[in-house]
């Protein structure tokens, strides 16, 4: 049986990593085999690319930035995500292809159609069964964010463009992308996210 693919999206500081770990624990408690991954990252090569992309103070031309993300995504997709899905596992990824549309498309101003086409090549057309977008006002999200990387150094207006891009993409995607209120208490956010995941798993015949 083919597995189930969940992606978590949102601007910096929305709590994706925390939600990923909580969902994985809940799903493993139901007896499902879960693989956790992240973007950029997931493989040794992709983690090295991550070091470049996140390095504070490093200036990257927007297309170069996109191509690095796509290279890391190709590695992660073909070496981690697809093998796990073929084994019938649940894969949860901290970010996937919508990040490039939001950050490099809406944030950097690269043409969305071309970014989408390049993404399709990098992923082989693979899309998550469910994407959970954690939405939060940028100033609040950045105040929560731990550590500093290149994206934390961006001006607030950049993160506002990214957030608006995410919301536009979510409206166009229908039920494949569900928006969660990132200002909710952690326990309530996790519960709402889990119910959405549980609902889709039942639709796919993975849970009774």
C-alpha positions, 0 to 999 in steps of 0.5 A: 500500500502506498504511504501518506505524505504530509507537508507542514508550511508557514513563515519562520517561527510558526511552530512547524517543527514542534507540530511535526514532532507532535503529529509523528508521536500521535500517529506512531501511537496509532501503529503507523510507521512515520518518517520525519524529514525537513527542507532543505535537508533530509539527506547528507547532501541536502543538509550541506546545501541547507548550511549554505542556504541558511548561513547568516549574512550570506547574499544569494541571487534569487535564482541561485537560491531557488536552484539550491532549494530545488537541488535539496528537494530533489535529493530529499524526494528521491532518497527519503520521501519516495522510498518511504511512501513505497514502503507504506509509511507516513512521511511528514516534512517540515516544508515542501514545494509550496515554500518555493512558490511562497518564498522565491515566487511571492517573496523574491518576485520570481515568476510563479509559473516558471517556479512551479514548472521547475518544482514539478521537475525537481519532485517528479510531480509528487504532491503531499496528500495534505499540507497544513499551513500554519498562519501567523502574523509575521511580527508575532512569528518572527518574535517567536523564532529561535536563532538567526539565519538568512531568512530571519534577517529579511525585512518584515515586508518580505515575510508579509509577502510570503505569508500573503503568498501562502494564503493565496496558494491555499485558497487555490489548492482546495482541500489539499491545503488546510490553514491553521491558526498559529496563534492558538495554544499549542495543545489546541493547534496540535489537536486541530491538526491531528483531526485534519490528518486523521480525516484524510487518513480515513478517506485514504483507507489508512485508518478505520 
